[in-house]
């Protein structure tokens, strides 16, 4: 049985604003904070599906990262913000990714500073290290070595926060591979690929997956909202497990009563195939307007083929954070969520469009 979650308040009665609130991390955070009695305001896009927030005692503020007026209105009266919104894609154009991840972060920072929001917790990613493998890597490792625009723009977004005006405290959290109930784009895609017999591993899945269970990440966010010594700091977040992609895929397959993943490519071959598919996809998108993703990407190959081993010692020392939920408990909860999918109740599995752990928008 897990220990109780930390009772970290935000230092006052003001609302917490969450961007990206209909995504996996954002919606999970909205549920956690609202159920613990916090006032929560969720920034949602005009056309967003807000069903994941249904029934929660949260305020919905309609707006976009491009609309300064809507951002200022959403931030008014809030005391803290957790910026989860990002475009997580290998297939969008450079301009699309930068508009959301960099310009969007700049717009949010300007709006919350103007509204007097005291603390800005930014959800970044360990992808900023460029997937060097080896490890465990800590925050002293210089980011770089990018092969995709998502990682580069997430680092650029971090640099935006370094220029925060006086009066706005900033905290940067870099989670590794976040999984758990509600993870449609990681767990859901892998589960569909396994069920369809399409799951592809890289180098037989020997790389460490760098797992961070969603509830453990939420603990860290709550602590970052309140910890006295958090402002100005950057923290890696991972459960510190030696779980490989091979084991993760095998455990999902066993829990789903599906055959294990048998497809695998050596890293150099997978990377070459991914590059060719990306180039072909981008050409097809320009000439035909097609929006379907290619079957493999260099980002996916890096995540699946390089050890995601990072040190969370700084978060433990400064925030007092410890991974509260272990792997077995997290996997049980994840499988229980997967069993509730419509296709598991008699429907057909969805098409596995990609093997990439990161996809679409959060």
N, C-alpha and C positions, 0 to 999 in steps of 0.2 A: 504494500500500500504506500502511495506516495505521500510525501510531506505536504502540508498546506502551502498554498501559493503565498508569496510575500504580500504583506498588506501595505504596499507603498502607495501613499496618496500623492497628489500632485502639489501639495503645499498650499491649498486654498480651495475655495468653492467654485472657481471659474470652470467653464466647460473645457473639455479636451477636444480639439478638432482633429479629425482623422481624414487624410486624403487617401484616395485609392480604397475607399471603404467597402466597395463591392468585391474587391479581390480577396484572395485567400488570407493573407496576413491581416489586411485591414478589417475584414468582416469578423475574423476571429478576435481581433483586439476590441472591436466595438462590443462584441458580446461579453468579453471578459470585463471591460471597464464598466459597462452599464449594469451588469449583474452584481458588481461590487459596490454599486451606489454612486458611481461617478456620473456627472453630467457629460454626455457625449454628443457631439455634433459631427455628422458625416457629410463630407463633400461628395456629391454624386453627379455624374454627367447627366445631361438632360435625357438621353436615350438609354441610360443604364438600367439593367435588370436589378432591381433592389430586393428581390425575393430573399436573398441571404440575410437581409436585415429585418425581414418581416417579424413582427411580434416583439422586437427589442424596443426598450424605452429610450430611443435615440431621436435626435432632431436630424432631419434631412435638409441639407442646404444644396440647392441645385447650382452647379457652376462647372467651369473648366479651368484647367491650368493656364489657358491662353487668355481668359477673360479677367482682367484685373479687378473690375467692378464686382464680379461675383465672388472673387477670392476675398476681397476686403469685407464684403457682407458676411461671408462665412466665418471669417476670423473675428469679427466684432464680438466682444464680450468673452472671448476664450482666453484661457490662462496658459495652456500648453497646446502644442501641436505635435502629432506624429505623422510624418510625411512618408506614406507608403506608396503613393502613386508613381508608376514608372511604366514605360513601354519596354517590355522584355521580349525582344524579337531579333531574330537573325535576318528576317525577310523584309522588314520595313526599310525604307530608304534612310540614308544618313540624315537627311533633313527632318524626316518624321521622328526619328529616334532622338535627335538633339533637341527638337522643339519641345518634346515632352520632358525628357530627362534633365536637360540643362536649362533651357529657357523657362520651362515650367517651374523648376525649383527656384530659379531667380525670382519669378513672379510671386510664388508663394512666400518666399522670404520677405520680399518687399511689402506684401500685404499684411503679414503677421507683425512685422516691425511697426508698420503704421498703426496697426490696431493695438499695439502694446502687449502682444503675446510674449510671455516671459521666457519660455523654453521651447526649443525646436529640436525634436528628436528625429533624425533622418535615417531611414532604413536604406542602407547601401548594400554591398555584397562583397564577399571575398573574391569574386571574379575580377576585382580591380587589381589583384596581384598577377593576373595574366596566366594562371594555370601552370606554374613552373614545375609542379610535382615535388616530391620529397617532402620535407617538413619534419615536425610541425612548424609552421611559419607564424611568427608573431607580428605585431604592428610595426616593428622596426624595419620589416622588409619593405623596400621601396616598391610601390605599385608600378606596373608597366608590362611591356611585352604582349600587347593586345593583338588579337587576331580578329576581333569583331567590334562593332561600334557600340554595342550595348555596354560592354565593360569600360570602354574608353569614356563614354558619356556619363556613366555612373561616377567615375573618378572626377570628371569635370564638374559634376553636380556637387561633389564633396568640396571642391575648391571654391565653389560659389559660397558655401557656408562659412568658409574661412574669412570671408569679407562681410560677415554679418555686422550690422550696426551695433553700437553700444546699447546695452539694455536687453539684447536678445541672446540668451544662452543657447549654444548649439552642442548637440551630442550626436555622434555618428556611430551607428551600429552596423557591423558587417557580418551578417549571418552567412553560413555556408549553405548546404543543401537542406532547405526547410521542407519537412514532410509532416503528414498527419491528416486527420479527418478534414475534408474540405479542400484538399490539394488536388484540384481538377487537372491542372496543367502538368504536374509532375507525377503524382501517384496515379491519377485517373488515366493519363496517357499511357503510362507504363502498364497498368492493369489491362487496358484495352489491347495494347500490343501483345501482351502475354496471352490473353484469351484468344486473340486472332492468330497466334503463332508467328507474329512478326517482330517480336522483341529482339533487337540486335545489341549485343554486347561488343565492347572494344577490348581486345587482348584478353578475351574470356572473362571480362569483368573483374580483373585482379585489382583494379585501382580502388583506393579507399573513397567511399562516397561522401564523407564529410557531413554526416547527418546532424540536423538540429531539429528536434521535435518541436512542433508549433507551440505547445504549452510552455516549453522551456524558453523559447524566444519571447513569448508574452511576459514571462517573469522578468526577463532582462529589460524589456521595454518599460514595464512598470517601475523598475528600479531606476532606469535612466531618467524617467520623468521626475524623480524625487531626490536622487542621490546628490549630496552636497558637493562632492568632488567630481561629478560627471561632466559638467560644462567644459567645453574646449577639448574633450577627449574623444578618441576613436577606439572602438572595441571590436575584436573578432568574437564571433559566437558560434560555437560548435559543441556538440555533446562529447566530443573527444573519443569517439568510438572507432575501433578498427574494422567496422563493418564494410565489406566491399560491395560493389555493385552486383557481383555474382550472388552473394548471400542475400542482398536486399531483393533481387529479382526472384531468387529461389524461394524465399520466405513468402513473398506475395503469391507466387504460383501455387505453393502448397496450401496457403490459406484460401485461395480461390478454387482449389481443386482443379487446376489447369496444368498442362504439361510445362516443364521448365523451359526457360529460354535456351535454345540450342544454336542460334545464329551468332556468329562472332567474326570480326575482321581484325587483322593486325592493325595497330595504330597507323602506320604510314599508309596502308591501303585505305583505311577508313577516311583518313584526312584527305587523300587524293580524290576519293569518290565524292566526299562532301563538297570539296571545292568545285568539282565539275557540276554537281547538282545545283549548287548555289548560283553559279554563273548561268546555267541553263534556265533556272527559275527566274532570275532577274531579267534575262532577255525576254522570256515568255511574258513576264508581267508588263514590261514596257511595250511590247508589241500587241498583246492580246488583252491586257487588263486582268489576267487570271489572278486569283487571290489565294488559291490553295498553296500550302507550303510544300517544299520539296521533302523527300523522305529522310534526308540526313543533312546535318550542317556541321561546319567546323566547330561551332560552339558546343554542340552535342558531343562531338568526338573528344574535345578537350575535357569536358566535364566527366564523361564516362571513362576516359582513358588516362587521366592524370590524377595522382593522389590528391584528394581534397583534405589535406591534413593541416589543421591550423591550431594554434595555441589560444586558449581562452583564459590564460592565467591573469591577464590584466583585468578582464571583467570580473574574475573571482576576487582579485585584490581590491579593486576600486569600488565596484558595485556590490560586492558581497554575493555575487551570482553563482549558483551551482546548478547543473542540469538536474532537475527534480524528477523527471520522468525518464525511466530507463528504456532501452530498446525494445525489450519484450513487451512491456506495457504499451509503449507507443505503437508497436506493430499490431497488437491485438485491437487497439482502438481504431487504427487505420483500416484494418480488415473489416471490422464491424461496420464502419462507414461505407466501405466499398460494397458490402452485401446489401445495402439499402438503395443502391443505384437502380433506376428503372429497368435497365437491361438485365439485372440480376434477378428481377422479379418476373421474368418471362419475355422481355423484349430482346432485341438483337443488339449485340455489342456495337458500339460506335466505331467508325473507321479510325484506325490509328494513322493519323496523318504524318506523324513524326516521332522519332525516338528522342528528340531533344528534351532535356529536363526543364528548360526555360522556354516559355512561349507567351504569346499574346500580351495582354495588358492587365496590370494588377492595380 
